[in-house]
Amino acid sequence: MPGLLVFFLVLALPAVFGVFVFNQLVALKHNVGKAWSNIDILLKQRHDELPKLVETCRQYMQFEQETLEKVMQARSRVASARESQNISALGQAEASLRLGLGNLFAVAEAYPELKTSETFQHLQVRISGLENAIADRREFYNDSVNVNNVRVEQFPDTVIARLFGFRQFSLLHFAAEETKDVDLNRLFGR
């Protein structure tokens, strides 16, 4: 009888351990999904605000149409990448959009009427706040992805992960253009 009990314990321990690891991997996967949802909400909010900003800028006849068009094109690329959940394309589109917004805000400095417009100021503050929130959520997302990816690769978790189809996720990186300063001389034709 004691031999049978030991036999069942030897079988039960790996099963209990497997269930424990499986549940942890499920929690990590859902944490990545939650982190992505947080970014997605902010991207949608910013997506809705950008046309208002562009329309406000268009009301000032001399405002550069090319700058506005670049912002709207980048907005479209971000929306497309967001909807398809293509993380690498989103990173590139985000960098382009952030560069375009930086250029837009820099060019706006040359238009005192626009710069003092209450609507423009409100939208600028709102979009800047969303940009900061997106950066914060991106950090949380990347941390969640990193924890998940490490666990999916570690032994013995990798055995359970492969057996049940748990996968690695891509980190959300923005292109190098995001870290560059806006070239004010080029914008103002100096």
N, C-alpha and C positions, 0 to 999 in steps of 0.2 A: 503494500500500500504506500509506504513512504517513497518508493521509487517512482510510482505513478504520479504522485504529487510533485515531485521534482521534475518529472518529464513535462507536466502541464505548466509548471512555472517557467521552465526553459522555453516553452513555446509561447507562453503568454507575455513574457517580458519584451521580446522583440515586437510583438503585435501592439502592445501598449505604447512602446517607444515609437513605433511607426505611426500610430494614431496621433500621438503628441506632436511629432514632427509635421505630419500632414496638416494638423490644425494651425500650427504656427505659420506654415507656408500659405495657407488660405488667408490668414490674418494679414500677412505681408502683402499678398496680392491685392487684397481689398484696400489696404492702406495706400498703395500706389494709385488705385482707381480713385480713391477719395482725394488724394493730392492732385490728380489730373482734373477732377471735377472742380476743385477750387480755382485752378488756373483757367479752366474753360469758362466759368462764370465771369471772371474778370475780363477775359478776352471778348466775350459777348458784350459786356457793358461798354468797353472801350470801342468796340466795333460800332455800337449804336451812337456813340458820342462824336466820332470822327466826321460823319457827314454834316453834323451841326457846325463843327468847327470850320470845315471847308466852305460851307455856305456862308457863314459869317465873314470869312476872309474874302469870298467872291464879291460881297457887297461893296468892297473897296476896289474900284475899277482898276487901279494901277497894280494891284497885287499880282505877283507872278503866277500865271496859270500853270506853268510847267511844274512848279513846286507843289501846287495843289493836286495836279494829276498824278505825280509820283506818290503822294500820300495815299490817294485813293486806290492806285494800282497795288501798292504794298498792302493796304487794308484788305483788298480782294484776295491776295495771295495768303495772307494770314488766315482769313476766313476759310479758304479752301483747305489749307493744311490742318486747321483746327477741326473742321468737319470730318476729314478723313483720318484724323489722329496720327498724321505723319509727323513724328517728332522732329526728324532731321529737317524736313521742309519747313516746319514751323519755326525752328531756330533761325534758318536763313531768312524767312519772310519777316520775322520779328526784328531782326537786325536791320533789314531794309526799311521797315516801318519806323523804327526808332530813329534811324538816321534821317528819314524824311521829316519826321516830327521835329527833330532838332533843327533841321534846315528851315522848316516852316516858322518855328518860334524865333529863330535868328533873323530871318527875313522880315518878320513882323515888326521888328525893332525899327525898321526904316519907315514905317507907316504910323505916325503918331495917332491918327484918328482910330485906326484899328487897335493899336496897342492900348488905348484908353477906353475902348468899347467895353461896357460892362459884360456883355455876352461873351466876348472874346476872353476877357479876364477869367470869367467863371469857367468857361470850357478849358482854358489853359490849366487852371488849378485842378479841375476835375480829372483831366487826362493825365496830368503829372501825378496826381494821387493814385490813379489806376496803374500807372507805370511802376510806381514804387511798390504797390501791392502785388503786382505781377512778379516783380523781382523777388519779393519775399516768398511768394508761393512757389516760385521756380526753385528756390533753395530747398523748401520743404519737399517738393516733388523729387528733386534730385537725391535728397537724403533718403527718401522712401525707396526710390529705385535702387540706390546703392545697397541698402540693407537687404532688400529682396535679392539682388543679384549675387551678393556674397553668400547668402544662405542657400541659394539654388546651386551654387558651385561647391559648397563645403561638403565634405564627407562626414557623416553618412546621409545628410539631407539631400545630396544630389541623387541618391538612389531613389528616394521617395519622389523627388521632383521629376525625375525622368519617367518614373513609373506612372505618375498621374498627370503628366503634361504641363507641369509648372514651367514657366519660361522666364528668361531675362527680359527686362525692359530697357529702352534707350534713355539715356540722360538727355535732358533738354539743354542744349548749348546754343548760345547766340554767336553769330559770326563775329570776326574781329572788327568789322566796321563799327559795331556798337561801342567799342572802347575808344574809338578815335574821336578827337575833338572836331567840331564843326569848323570848316575852313571859311571863316568870315570874310577874308579877302576875296575869295572866289564868289561868295554869295553877293557881296556888295560891289563887285567889279573893280576892285582896287588893284 
